Amino acid sequence: MKICTYKRQTPLGEFNRLGFFFNDSTIVDVNLLWKTHYELKGYYNPNEKAYQVAPYSLAGLLKSNDQSIRFFKESFDLYVDLTKKGFLHTKDKGYFSFDLNDDSSVRLTKPIDSINCYRDFYIHEKHVKKGFEKRKEPVPEAWYEMPVYYKGPTTGFIGPDEEILWPNYSQKLDYELELGCIMGKMGKNISEDKALDHIFGYTILNDISARDIQKKEMSVRLGPSKGKDFCSVVGPVIITADEFNGEPNLEMKAYINDELWSEGKSGDGHYTWAQMIEFSSKEEYLIPTDFLGSGTVGTGCGLELDKWIKSGDIVKLEVEKIGTLKNLVGTPN
């Protein structure tokens, strides 16, 4: 299923709401759907019951329900059943579905509204080799022994059509074409053969980098920190893990001002998602809303290409089945 968070303008301000796509343009509001269901069942407080079962936020749902994919399937079936019977809204006229093309006050925002821990891996050998080649160094043997990652902050995530922050300490900004993974089930010391059971779904990740400061800070063999810790882009939707037969192998492309710069496959990494989850969960809990990045696919950034984005550029990342993540590059602060 295709899961989203949408933002709607109301007289009381903007509100973020959890939804899923019934078809290419119809979004179903999960909370209002279940509120309608509980009203029809005669619950004393259907609003409170709906919030317990189907909160407005994906993070809230993932933390309270470790069978979240099954829940969305049940919600899909409930939507079909209610609409077939002629029920379209709550008693107070809260319509639980709408066509995205018919409502200009609605736009998609980042699909995961709160992230517990962000780990970004480094699994695509073509990208790794190019980076070490530029440093005139061989790829370390350790890279072939374990799927290393860095931990970044969770506060700088933005969604589709938002402006990419250009930090005031950088003169050289870069995009990174990556696949992102959202954890839906808690685990520690997760074995490789059980790892995929812990994944809720996949989305597009643009791990923005300030290359000049990143180069300096990593020359002391620590980091990255300020080279990364200001902005990451995620969206536009999450495709649940059950939509894939095992691990996804998706075509990935990056366009800058509609010119194709990058092209690769998500499945050509040296490590699998299962191996990444097994490694990162060693003596450490992974919990729902943890977010994992694959690392940049080969040719997936300006550093590899010696081509650089500039203020005012439109960056579009396209990933098969998931969609297009589009953003404007901001002005340096």
N, C-alpha and C positions, 0 to 999 in steps of 0.2 A: 504494500500500500504506500501511497504518497502522503506523508505527514507534513503539516506546515504550521507555522504561527503567523497569524495575520493581524494587521493593525488597522483598526477602524476609527475614524473620526466621529465623535458624538458631541452634542452640546456641552457635555461635562468633560471633554478632553479626549485624548487618544487612549484606546485600550487594546492590549495584546490578548489574543484569544487563540486557543489550540483548536486545530481542525484537521480534517483529512479530505483529500480529493475523491469525490465520487466518480467523476469523469474528468476530462481535460480542463474544464473550467468551473465545475460546481464544487464549492467548498462546503463541508458540513461542520458546523460548530458542535464539538463533542459535548460540551457542558449543557448547552441548550437542548440537544437531542435527548440526553438522559433526564434532564429536568421534565421534558414533555412526557417521557415514559413514566416517571414516578408520579406525575400529576394524574395520568390516566389510570395508574394503579391505586390511586387514592391515598398516597402517603401523606402523613400529617404535615411534614415540612419537606416537600420535594426539592426545594432549592438547596437546603442543607445536605440532603441525601445525594443530590447530583454533584455537589461540590466534593463530597467525600469520595465518590466513585470516579468522577470525571472532572478533575480540577481544570482551571483555565490554562494551566501551564504544563508543558511537556515534562519539565524537570520534576514538578510535583507528582505527576502521574508515574514517571519511571521510578521515583523513590518509594512510592506507596504500592506499586503493583509489579512484581517480578515476572508476570505473565502479560506484559504490555502489548505484545504483538497479537496475542489471542484476544485481548480486550478490544483492540481496534477492529479485528475481524467481527467480533460480536456487535460492535457499534455500526459497522457497515451493514450487517444483516438487520439490525434494528431500524436503521434509516430506510432500508427497502421496505420493511414491514409497515412502518408508520405512514410513509408516503403512499403506499398501496392502499391503505385504509383511509386516506384523505387527511391525515394529520400533518400539518406543516409548521406549526409554531406552538409556543407555550401559551398558557391562558392569558398572559399579559402581552401577547403579540410579539414574543421574541422568536423570530423566524430562525429555524435551525439550519437552513441552507440558503445559499445564494449563488448567483453566477458572477464570477470574478470580473467578467467583461461588462457587466451591467451596473457595477457600483464603483464609481470613481473615488469614493472615500476610503476604499480598501486597498491595501498593498501588503505584499509579503514582507516579513522581516526575518531576522535570524531564526531558524526553526527550533533550535534548542535555546531556551531563554536563560538558563543558568547552568554553568559547567563546574563540576567539583574540582577536577584536576585535568590539566592539559599536558599531554605527552606527544611530542612530535618526533617521529623516527627518521631514518636516513637509509632507506632500503634499496634505492634504485642505483645499481652499479654504474650505469652510464653517467648519471649526475655526479656521483661520488668521484669517479675517475677524473672527470673534467675539473672538479674543484681542486683536487690534489695536483693535477697537471699544472694548473695555474700557479700553484705554490712551489712547483718544481720538486714535488715530493711523491714517493710511491704511496699507494693506498695501504694503510697499516694492516698488518696481519689480523689484528684484533677485530677489524670490521667484518672479516669473514667468519669470525667465531661467535659473534653475538649481535643481536639487532639493537644497536645503541640508540638513545633518544635524549632529547633535552626536555625539561619541564618549563613551561611558560606560564605567564599569568592568565587569568580567565576574565579579567575585567575589560580588556580592550577589544572584544569580539564585536563585529558589526555584521549587518546582513546585506542582502541584495539592494542595489541602487543607492546605497549610502556612500558618503565621500570618504575615501581612504586618507587617513591622517598622514601628513608629511611632517615628521618631527623636526624641531628647530635645530637639532644638533647634527643633521645629516644633509649631505649634498647629493647622495646617490641612492635612490630608492629602487626596489626590485619587487616583482611579483614572484609567486611560486605556485605552480600547478600541482595540486595534491588531491588525494582522496582522503576523506575524513570518516571516522568510525565512532559511533556513540554506543557506549556500554549500557545494557539494559538489565543486567543481573549481577549481583554481588559475587565476588569470589576471591580466594587467596590460594596461591600455589596451584593455579589452574593448569591442568594438563593440556597438551596440544590437541588431543583428540576430543576434548570437551569444550575447547575455547570458543568455537563458533556459536555455541548455545548461549553465550553471554552477550552477544552482540544484538543491539536493538535495530540498528540500521546504518546506512551510509549516506554521506553528503559530499559536497564539493568544499574544498578548503583552499584558500589563498593566504599563505603564510607570508605576510609582507615583511621585507627585510631592508634595513638600513645598511647597505653593504660596506660603506666606508668605516662606520664605527664598528661593525661586526668584525671586519678584518683586523682592526687594531686590538679589540678586546680578546679575540681568539689567538692573537700572536703570543699572548702570555699563557696559552694552554688552559684557558678557562672561559666559560660562556657557552653559547651566546647569552647576552643579557640585554643591554640597551639597543643592540642591533636587531632585536626581535620584539622586545617587551613594550609595544605601543599599539599595535593594531594587527588583527587577523580577521579574515572575512570568511563567513560560512553561509551556505544555503545553495539554492533558494528553498529546497525541500529536503526531507529525509526519505529515502526509499528503505522500507523495512527489510530486514535480512532474509525473510522467507521468500522474497521475490527472486532470489539468486539460488542457483544450484551449487551450494558450497560457497567458495570465495569468488567475488566478482572479478571479471577481467574486462574492463571497460575502456573504450576509446576515449582519450582525453585530448583536448585542444585548447590553446590559448590564442586569443586575437587581441591585438592592440590597434585600436581605431580601425577595426574590421580587417586588419592584415594578419594573416596566420603567422605566428611566431613559433609556437610550440606544438608538438604532437607526440603522443606516446600511449602506452597501455598501462592500466593500473596493475595488471597481473604480471608484469615483467620484473618485479622486485626480486632481490636475492633471498628475501624472507617472506613468509606468508603472514596473514593476519593472525592465524592460530599461533605461530611461533612468536610473534610480537606480544600477544596476550600472555602466553606462557612465561616469557621472559620478564615482562613488566610486573607480573603478579607474584614473582618469587618473594616469599616472606613479606608480601605487601598486598593490602586489599585493593582490588579494583571495585568501584561501586557504581551504581547507576548514575548517569550523567557524566562520568569520566569520558573525556574526548581524546581520541588517538588520531594523529596524522601520519600518513604513509611516508612523508618526505617527498621531495620533488621528483617527478618523472624525468627521464632523460630529455634534454632540450627544454625543460619546463621553467626556465627563468632567464632573465636578461644576462646574468653573470656568465652563463654558459655560452651565450650567443654574442657577447660583447655589444649588446643593444640595450638601451636604457629607456625606461618610461620617463615621462616628464609631466609636469603639472598640466591638467586639462585633458590628459589622455583618457580614453575609455578602455578599461581592461575587461575582457569577457573570457571567462573560463567555461568551456563546454565539456560535459561528461555524459556519455551515453546513458540513457535511461533516467538520469537525474535532472538534467536540464542545463540552464545557462545562469552563471553567476556574474552579474555585470556591475561595475563600479567606476566612478569618476575618481581620477587621481587628484588629490587636493593640492592646495598651494602651500609651499613651505612656510612654517610659522616664523 
